[in-house]
Amino acid sequence: MNSTDIVHERAAIAGIGQTAYAKNLGRTELDLACEAIVAACDDAGFPVADIDGISCYSMEQVTEVALITTLGIKNVSYMAGTPSGGGGAASVVGLAALAVASGQADSVIAFRSRNRSKAASYGADPLQGGRPWAKAGTRLSDWRQWHHPFGVAAPVQEMALIARRHMALFGTKAEHFGMQAVAQRFHASRNPNAIMRNAITLDEWRESRPIAEPIRLPDCSLENDGALAVLVTTPERARDLRQPPVYFLAQAQGGGPIHVGLADYFRTSASWDERDHAGRHIAKQLFARAGVTPDDVDVAMFFDHFTMAIPLSLEQYGFCPLGEGGPMIESGATRWPDGSLPVNTHGGSNGEAFIHGVNDTPEAVRQLRGTSTCQAEGAEIALVTGAITDPSGAILLRR
Amino acid sequence: MRDDYPKPAPSEGDAPFWEWCQRHELRIQRCDDCGAFRFHPRPRCPECQSARYQWTPVSGSATVASFTICHPPVLPAYADRVPYNAVVVQLAEGPFMVSNLVDVDNDAIEVGMPVEVTFVEIDEELTIPQFRPATVSQSAAR
């Protein structure tokens, strides 16, 4: 491998851990985060107290101090947060790798904890439990004033508007989103940790409830509780631990507009052209530094708040030309076991769980360890991305 | 109108937009230096970084850039109008805006439709800009 990225050969994933994923676990986000972090350290055979760095979303509600004091971490040398929900799904791990590769820390835990089912125990908190848009109130001073008075308040509606634009420009069909939903629900049906264990057919997708056309219920991410953690350490230390190390080839980030500001998203990003907006910008840096091409990627975990994100991600990350993401799904390319690029083999956000996409990295690790329940045969390189509609990032991993 | 209808409580920088709507006039920020229009409001021009701008009237002509039909009401305030449309329109002056279409069947909405602004009074406190199919003369003028 000819990667020039600083993370190459200087950082490795040594452990992954997670809680059960379910509709209502009835536990705090701190409690869930601790369980996931202890599980990741146990997976690696690594002492929790030796963690010396913490990486998370900047919107994460479990604080570094709470983790240090609850888990008895001796001290930390590095703390970092990455912007947006969804966009940072891979970057929470990428930031951990940067810290280890640059020598700022030796062993960094990246995590996400969510208590977000509709019936979650802590639903009265403005940021925990339930749906944030339902708690925004009737006096709006932020971005919501440009959406809510017009009946646009939930991400599904924003994504529907983005998806329809893609359909109008390129001939993408709503059924392409449905085909990806069906593929991911099949993947989830094989994953014992998935919330949705029953596969669905395309006819069942066609008969399902429209939520915000063209998006139907099975296209949507789940509303659930759960937490997971990823332990990143030096390759030298990782090789002495319990699991085969998974190495970083590259990590990259990109900014750009976000779906909650649709006026700006449409201004700069809804033509999906050669302009250097988030996904394309990330992909250029990522593959250039990694010294590999999309053809070298064996399996991909694309952030999928809604299945419409998959054709957009396939295109922006260079797996097919602009406008060919839908037909690529229709060809079966993203479906395990026969597809050329199995996508979201854990079942993704509509099948396994929605932990803000951070649960995509553990599945990439399982693929590279050879332990996925939808194992891509001989998988050597895996891509993990953040949301294609948010300030975002991606990582490339190898076994 | 329902008392749970979500309404702007704008900051100083955002308030003029809504105040002009109250007077049934669509005005957005226009950069004094490069002339670019922008929406939503913000303190700097994203084209040239200038802080100088005027709240400038726009034509009210627009095209539908995208649309969705919303089924379950994601807020209780929307319950009595489902299914309803939501659109992103592109104003003739360039900027995009989230809104709704009126005077058109939901199944007749298409990307690229020419539309024009109309002001809808939600109640005495709030008037919002919505859009309706453009009249023939305005379409021909474009």
Interface residues (C-beta under 8 A of the other chain):
Chain A: R131 W133 A134 A136 G137 T138 R139 L140 S141 W143 R144 Q145 W146 H147 H148 P149 F150 G151 V152 A153 A154 V156 Q157 A160 L161 I162 R164 R165 A168 R209 P210 I211 A212 E213 P214 I215 G261 L262 A263 D264 F266 R267 A270
Chain B: D3 D4 Y5 P6 K7 P8 A9 P10 S11 D14 F39 H40 A65 S66 F67 T68 I69 C70 H71 P72 V74 L75 A77 Y78 R81 Y84 A86 V87 V88 Q90 P95 F96 M97 V98 S99 N100 V111 G112 I122 L126 I128 Q130
